[in-house]
Amino acid sequence: MSQRIYSNTEIQEKIAAAIKKLSDADVDKFCKKSHSKTVFDISTPLFLKVPEHFTETEKANALKDEKGVIRWTWDFEFNRNGYFYAMNTQWYARNDDYVQRWLQSVE
């Protein structure tokens, strides 16, 4: 088994810090599966976007994909323009190089 560059938590922490530097339009691109796949090689969008008026129950239910599997977390949630964003939790060794390149590109 190969050594990982980052743990899943480290990925989420680093992305949460880097996101502050991005425009709203760039953040919204990561709500799309295709853009997230291209940049990070993940199979679901990096961010899940829900309106601010969602209740805690609605926010919890939104974390599940169409199969009922939780794919995002509110642990690194942020708020922009009336929406809350949850972050993807599905990170594997194959994603580490993609994450590292992206982090370098936004520094």
LUMMIDO-436698 format. One record per atom (N, C-alpha, C): x, y, z. Coordinates in pm, whole numbers, padded with zeros to 5 digits, always signed. Example, Ala and Ser with C-alpha at 12.3 -4.5 7.8 and 13.67 -1.06 7.14 Angstrom:
BEGIN
+01319-00569+00780;+01230-00450+00780;+01320-00330+00780;+01285-00225+00708;+01367-00106+00714;+01290+00003+00787;
# end
This chain:
BEGIN
+00085-00118+00000;+00000+00000+00000;+00089+00125+00000;+00060+00216-00088;+00143+00336-00101;+00109+00439+00006;+00207+00520+00038;+00191+00628+00135;+00110+00740+00072;+00012+00789+00141;-00070+00900+00092;+00002+01032+00116;-00020+01127+00026;+00032+01262+00043;-00047+01334+00152;-00179+01317+00148;-00270+01383+00242;-00369+01282+00298;-00416+01308+00418;-00532+01234+00470;-00656+01304+00415;-00770+01240+00426;-00894+01302+00380;-00921+01433+00454;-00895+01435+00584;-00916+01557+00662;-00823+01668+00615;-00698+01634+00589;-00603+01736+00540;-00649+01794+00407;-00699+01709+00319;-00750+01758+00190;-00862+01858+00214;-00956+01821+00298;-01069+01908+00324;-01026+02039+00390;-00933+02033+00484;-00884+02155+00549;-00813+02246+00449;-00728+02188+00365;-00652+02268+00268;-00743+02330+00163;-00840+02254+00115;-00935+02309+00018;-01018+02419+00082;-01063+02398+00206;-01143+02499+00276;-01066+02630+00288;-00937+02622+00314;-00855+02744+00325;-00835+02809+00189;-00810+02728+00086;-00783+02781-00049;-00907+02841-00114;-01024+02790-00082;-01149+02836-00143;-01172+02984-00118;-01122+03035-00007;-01140+03176+00027;-01081+03269-00078;-00985+03217-00155;-00918+03298-00258;-00993+03297-00392;-01093+03210-00405;-01162+03194-00534;-01284+03284-00547;-01314+03317-00670;-01435+03395-00698;-01558+03308-00680;-01673+03372-00669;-01799+03297-00659;-01818+03207-00781;-01785+03257-00898;-01801+03178-01020;-01713+03054-01018;-01589+03069-00970;-01499+02953-00962;-01548+02851-00859;-01600+02899-00747;-01655+02808-00646;-01773+02731-00706;-01861+02801-00777;-01979+02736-00834;-01943+02632-00940;-01830+02648-01007;-01785+02545-01103;-01765+02411-01032;-01722+02418-00905;-01697+02295-00829;-01824+02231-00776;-01939+02289-00805;-02067+02227-00774;-02110+02136-00889;-02030+02130-00991;-02058+02047-01109;-01967+01924-01108;-02027+01812-01136;-01954+01685-01137;-01841+01688-01240;-01866+01739-01359;-01767+01737-01467;-01642+01818-01431;-01661+01936-01374;-01547+02020-01338;-01467+01956-01223;-01537+01903-01126;-01472+01838-01012;-01394+01714-01057;-01450+01641-01152;-01382+01523-01206;-01254+01563-01279;-01262+01668-01359;-01145+01715-01434;-01034+01762-01341;-01069+01840-01241;-00968+01901-01153;-00916+01804-01048;-01004+01724-00987;-00964+01640-00874;-00977+01489-00898;-01033+01449-01011;-01060+01307-01039;-01151+01245-00934;-01254+01320-00895;-01356+01267-00804;-01485+01246-00882;-01568+01156-00834;-01687+01117-00911;-01814+01193-00873;-01805+01280-00774;-01918+01365-00736;-01868+01509-00728;-01956+01606-00732;-01910+01746-00721;-01832+01769-00592;-01734+01856-00599;-01656+01892-00480;-01747+01953-00375;-01838+02040-00418;-01927+02107-00325;-02072+02075-00353;-02147+02070-00246;-02293+02061-00250;-02343+02197-00204;-02429+02258-00281;-02478+02393-00255;-02627+02387-00220;-02662+02445-00104;-02803+02449-00063;-02836+02590-00015;-02961+02631-00028;-03001+02765+00017;-02988+02780+00169;-02961+02902+00213;-02949+02934+00356;-03072+02897+00437;-03187+02900+00374;-03311+02875+00449;-03334+02727+00480;-03248+02638+00432;-03264+02495+00461;-03255+02472+00612;-03342+02386+00663;-03335+02346+00803;-03218+02249+00822;-03185+02221+00947;-03078+02124+00975;-03113+01987+00916;-03238+01949+00922;-03282+01821+00865;-03265+01821+00714;-03304+01929+00650;-03288+01939+00504;-03140+01936+00465;-03058+02005+00543;-02914+02003+00516;-02858+01862+00531;-02900+01792+00635;-02852+01654+00658;-02896+01562+00545;-03019+01574+00501;-03070+01490+00393;-03002+01521+00260;-02960+01646+00240;-02897+01686+00114;-02761+01619+00096;-02699+01575+00203;-02565+01515+00195;-02564+01380+00125;-02681+01322+00106;-02690+01188+00047;-02703+01197-00105;-02635+01105-00173;-02648+01097-00319;-02776+01023-00355;-02796+00998-00483;-02919+00933-00529;-02935+00790-00476;-02827+00729-00427;-02834+00595-00369;-02846+00598-00217;-02854+00719-00160;-02868+00732-00016;-02736+00730+00060;-02623+00736-00012;-02491+00735+00050;-02447+00878+00078;-02397+00903+00198;-02348+01037+00234;-02215+01062+00163;-02211+01165+00079;-02093+01198-00001;-02028+01331+00037;-02096+01413+00118;-02046+01545+00155;-02052+01560+00306;-01984+01662+00357;-01986+01692+00500;-02005+01841+00521;-02070+01875+00632;-02085+02015+00671;-01969+02059+00762;-01875+01970+00791;-01763+02002+00881;-01681+02122+00833;-01676+02143+00703;-01598+02254+00646;-01689+02350+00569;-01811+02359+00614;-01913+02441+00548;-01871+02587+00541;-01912+02650+00434;-01895+02794+00422;-02018+02851+00356;-02034+02982+00367;-02154+03050+00322;-02114+03159+00223;-02183+03162+00111;-02163+03270+00012;-02296+03303-00054;-02327+03429-00060;-02441+03478-00136;-02572+03403-00110;-02599+03374+00015;-02726+03311+00050;-02729+03160+00037;-02614+03098+00021;-02606+02952+00009;-02500+02897+00104;-02526+02777+00152;-02427+02701+00228;-02366+02599+00133;-02238+02572+00153;-02165+02474+00072;-02108+02366+00163;-02135+02241+00129;-02076+02126+00198;-01965+02071+00108;-01867+02002+00168;-01752+01952+00093;-01756+01800+00076;-01706+01757-00037;-01695+01615-00069;-01612+01542+00037;-01652+01419+00068;-01579+01337+00164;-01508+01219+00099;-01525+01201-00030;-01477+01082-00099;-01339+01106-00162;-01234+01084-00085;-01097+01107-00131;-01016+00980-00119;-00939+00952-00223;-00857+00831-00228;-00716+00867-00271;-00624+00774-00258;-00484+00799-00292;-00469+00855-00433;-00550+00809-00526;-00539+00856-00666;-00569+01005-00679;-00641+01062-00583;-00676+01204-00588;-00567+01295-00535;-00474+01242-00459;-00374+01325-00390;-00293+01412-00485;-00246+01357-00595;-00167+01436-00691;-00251+01550-00750;-00376+01521-00779;-00466+01624-00833;-00484+01738-00732;-00505+01700-00606;-00523+01799-00500;-00397+01884-00486;-00283+01817-00485;-00156+01888-00470;-00134+01988-00584;-00161+01947-00708;-00146+02038-00823;-00241+02155-00813;-00366+02129-00775;-00463+02238-00765;-00424+02336-00656;-00383+02284-00541;-00341+02373-00432;-00226+02463-00476;-00131+02407-00549;-00018+02487-00599;-00065+02592-00697;-00166+02560-00775;-00216+02655-00876;-00291+02774-00816;-00346+02756-00696;-00422+02865-00634;-00342+02942-00529;-00219+02901-00505;-00136+02972-00406;-00094+03107-00456;
# end
